[in-house]
Amino acid sequence: MAYKIKNAIIQRDSLDESFELIDPENYFANDDVLVAIDSETLITIQLLIKTIAKNDFKYWNEITNIKKDEPISNIFLKLGYTREDLSKLLNEL
């Protein structure tokens, strides 16, 4: 299953605090509203989609409690992924 997350960069101007959309692929040229997601969260979402697509969750049923302020990236630790596992997944993105 192939997937692609369309993304662009939103850069803050240091002088007037406005934002500039850097969209070289022109994905969002006709959109009126966009949602910004920080880089770490975007990578986590991509990893989650990849593991879901591969049906590769090791301990999904073991996750019983997630704290409200807990980063979503911690879900990989709870699923039993090691740094090496995550490194392999990142290299596949």
Wavefront OBJ file of the C-alpha trace (Angstrom):
o trace
v 0.000 0.000 0.000
v 1.565 3.271 -1.128
v 0.761 6.544 0.547
v 2.139 10.038 0.512
v 1.564 12.816 2.992
v 1.418 16.109 1.165
v 3.415 18.658 3.099
v 4.933 22.101 2.843
v 6.885 24.327 5.180
v 5.415 27.243 7.085
v 8.126 29.745 7.977
v 7.703 32.636 10.424
v 9.067 36.017 9.362
v 11.215 37.345 12.196
v 10.367 40.983 11.451
v 6.581 41.068 11.346
v 5.782 37.612 12.820
v 3.754 36.685 9.715
v 3.980 33.257 8.124
v 5.070 32.316 4.620
v 3.998 29.072 2.965
v 6.874 27.388 1.174
v 5.169 24.926 -1.165
v 7.480 23.991 -4.058
v 5.167 21.161 -5.179
v 2.218 23.599 -5.265
v 0.057 21.155 -3.303
v -1.813 23.885 -1.477
v -2.090 26.643 -4.089
v -5.899 26.568 -4.101
v -6.522 25.892 -0.395
v -8.050 28.557 1.816
v -7.232 26.956 5.172
v -4.235 24.837 6.195
v -3.294 23.083 9.422
v 0.260 23.297 10.747
v 1.875 20.251 12.389
v 5.352 20.350 13.888
v 8.045 18.178 12.312
v 8.268 15.625 15.133
v 4.521 14.999 15.055
v 4.533 14.671 11.260
v 7.284 12.053 11.419
v 5.374 10.206 14.151
v 2.200 10.230 12.039
v 4.152 8.878 9.067
v 5.619 6.102 11.224
v 2.189 5.219 12.620
v 0.707 5.024 9.128
v 3.609 2.832 8.013
v 3.172 0.419 10.940
v -0.601 0.302 10.445
v -0.168 -0.379 6.722
v 2.235 -3.216 7.495
v -0.041 -4.491 10.300
v 3.165 -4.523 12.291
v 2.024 -3.606 15.806
v 3.646 -5.897 18.325
v 1.824 -5.139 21.557
v -1.211 -3.036 20.596
v -3.482 -4.729 23.128
v -0.937 -4.035 25.864
v -1.574 -0.280 25.672
v -4.195 0.391 28.287
v -3.378 3.835 29.593
v -2.140 6.916 27.768
v -1.837 10.125 29.757
v -3.459 13.254 28.338
v -0.154 15.161 28.102
v 1.955 12.210 26.926
v 3.661 12.692 23.538
v 2.252 10.486 20.802
v 5.792 9.366 19.983
v 5.817 7.401 23.273
v 3.335 4.982 21.723
v 6.223 3.262 19.931
v 7.916 2.474 23.240
v 4.672 1.035 24.567
v 4.355 -1.062 21.408
v 7.757 -2.586 22.107
v 9.775 -0.875 19.387
v 13.496 -0.378 20.015
v 15.631 2.477 18.714
v 16.913 0.156 16.028
v 13.351 -0.690 14.948
v 12.474 2.999 14.711
v 15.692 3.726 12.845
v 14.761 1.107 10.231
v 11.247 2.554 9.896
v 12.625 6.082 9.508
v 15.039 4.939 6.811
v 12.102 3.426 4.905
v 10.174 6.732 4.826
l 1 2 3 4 5 6 7 8 9 10 11 12 13 14 15 16 17 18 19 20 21 22 23 24 25 26 27 28 29 30 31 32 33 34 35 36 37 38 39 40 41 42 43 44 45 46 47 48 49 50 51 52 53 54 55 56 57 58 59 60 61 62 63 64 65 66 67 68 69 70 71 72 73 74 75 76 77 78 79 80 81 82 83 84 85 86 87 88 89 90 91 92 93
